[in-house]
């Protein structure tokens, strides 16, 4: 019997759709249901490698974990990964499908709906319930033609919708009622209920607000969800999560800095470090200086390495980085950050824009050549200091040179990755997820003089998902939700 399904759309971006789907996935899985997350179309440079050798949005990988199932490419059949100059890389059912500008993508969308419906049908055959997440805002009627992300999918797949509003940003009554006012009547008929998320204060003060929304829209109030502060402990997908102020941690033993560049990718690599009480992780935006007392500077991944390398120099980070090394600090480049550390980056095929080459930072004697072939693979082995690791690779291009003779890591099945400077203080690697491995994170912290890691990161994430599930179950009528699912 095919699964039931229900879709969660938002009045805008960042209203908490991804977190709510993750929490509900854990809550329903705990009830004994086999749950699958599904996002028809996602736009994110934070991606995860699946067991079937493809890639999906990081949020869907977290939601699969919440549901206690393996992530699959069918949980996010269309993934847009923004790049400079050329718009976005288009990934369909886990594989690179092409590239498109925003205008070109509007013309491509109709040909992607069959892939979306195929993936959805596969999940419905395998699971008890599919929790579908929309993208952006349900009221973007200017993008309704050919839509595969929100109401276009809901109508094509005949899936009932729950609309989520964010009271924390203000105007939630207008945003929910306004959505009903602007969308087509046939789309509005698919909306069966609404949620108000991120409430702070006494819920009795908004009881009349819930009633007013229900009266004006005809939709059922499914719940008023209080603000869940521990959501910050879960891997974030949107770079908006990097925008907030980050106070210094009292009693931190070591400071680690990371420049935040325009096309940063897979920045969840940094989350396990941020979770450590002994680490003061400083995210530095262009225009600010890398802190002079940082022990380690990490150059994160990038979806547009050459453009971000230019932004790195424009922001004066190259000068800061040289001063950091003169003070005896260390540098770690992850994926695109590794490529920036080399002598040159060649892009003969125009993967990131116009064909050409860019001079790297010259801190590693390596050269990178970008190409259309993409490596997507889960990996494990040992790093040069003998510490074990498990992670994944997700990159386009190959890096070679003299410093590759000192690889950072050796794989369990043979082969090596990365490069190190002769003094070992500059390291580059294509391996993502290093710090999520407690063994590897401990090795880095010990090397920096901060002692062993004090956080079991996998346990922290699962514990946070359990707390989120309990939080949602206390404020959302799950029985009504299941009754609405079709």
Order of alpha helices (4+ residues) and beta strands (2+ residues): beta-alpha-beta-beta-beta-beta-alpha-beta-beta-beta-alpha-beta-alpha-beta-alpha-alpha-beta-alpha-beta-beta-beta-alpha-beta-beta-beta-alpha-alpha-beta-alpha-beta-beta-beta-beta-beta-beta-beta-beta-beta-alpha-alpha-alpha
